[in-house]
Amino acid sequence: MRNLSDNTDMGFYCIETENFTDAIVLTAGAAKPYIIPTGAKFLFFSSTALFYAKFSDDATANPASEPVGDVIDGTASILNPTGRKIAGATEVSLISPVDTIITITPMT
């Protein structure tokens, strides 16, 4: 894992080229846990389709889900997160309505 680059002298933040990326293959409608690598402070996601993510300390007990109605209590899964700073979570649960591949790049 590499550090997140601070290119503020150019007016933006940038992700450095990375050679450590995980790929998760999801089957439609089946949640799958991803264990956040030790030391990761950020995760960056890309996917071939829509997906939902839920961060927690136990992705099996707190799986991501596709909403089928309003969720207004703060417990909804996140649709297509791009980049996230890790705040206490050790796992991410992932789910998609279709078969998809998600790549995850952890950064320090």
N, C-alpha and C positions, 0 to 999 in steps of 0.2 A: 504494500500500500504506500501511496505517496501522500505528501501534504497537499492540501488545497492551496493553490497558488493565489497570492494576493497581488494582482496587477493593477492596483488602484492608481498607480502613477499614469496608467493609460486610461483610467476612468471606468474600469470594469473588473470583475472577478472572473477567473478562468480556471477550468479544470485541466490539469496537465495531462499529457498523453499517459495512459496507464496500461500496464501489462498484467494487472491483476483484476480480472472480471469474472464473476460467477454467472452461470446461465441456469435458469429454472424453467423446466418444461411443465406447463400446467395442462391438465385435462379439464375440459369445460365443466364448471360447477363443483369442482373438487378443490377445497382449500389445501394449501401445502405450506408447512412452516419453513422459514429460512433463519438460520442462526447467524446473528450478526458477528462478524469476526472480532476477536479481542483487539482492542486498540482503535477500532474504527470510530470516527467522530461524525462522519457523514456517509450517506448512501445515495448513489445516483442510479436511477432506473431508466430503462428503455424497454419497449415491448412491441411485439408485432400486432397487438390488439388491446382493447380496453381491459383494464384489470383494477382490482381493489386491493388495498393493503391496510393492515391493522398492526400497529406496533404495540408490543407488550413484553412481559417477562415470561410468558407461557403461551405461545402461538397455538398450541393444541387446545388449551382451555379457553382461549379467547380468539377463535378463528375469524378471519375476514369473512364478510358476507356481502352479497349483492342486496341492496335494499329493495323491498317489494312494496314499501309504503313510506310514509314520512318517518324520519328518525330525528327527533328534535331534543334529545337528551344528551347530545355530545358523544354518543357511542358508535356513530356510523363509521364505516371503513372509508378510507381516502381513495377517491378515484384518480388513477393515473398520477401518483406522485412522481415528480421528476427528481428533485433532490431534497433530502431531509437531513437536518442536524439530529444526531441521536441524543435523546434526552432521557436516559435511564432505561430504555428498552434493551433487551438482549436478543429478541427474536422479532420477526415480521411474518405475519400470516398473509398469504397471497391467494387470490381467487379471481377467476375470469369467467364470463358467460360463454366463452368459446375456447377451443384449444389455442394456446399461445406460448410463446417463449419470451421470458423476461430476463434481461441482463441486468446485473447489479454490480456496480463498481463501488467498493468501500474506499474511503479516504480518511487520512488522519488529520 
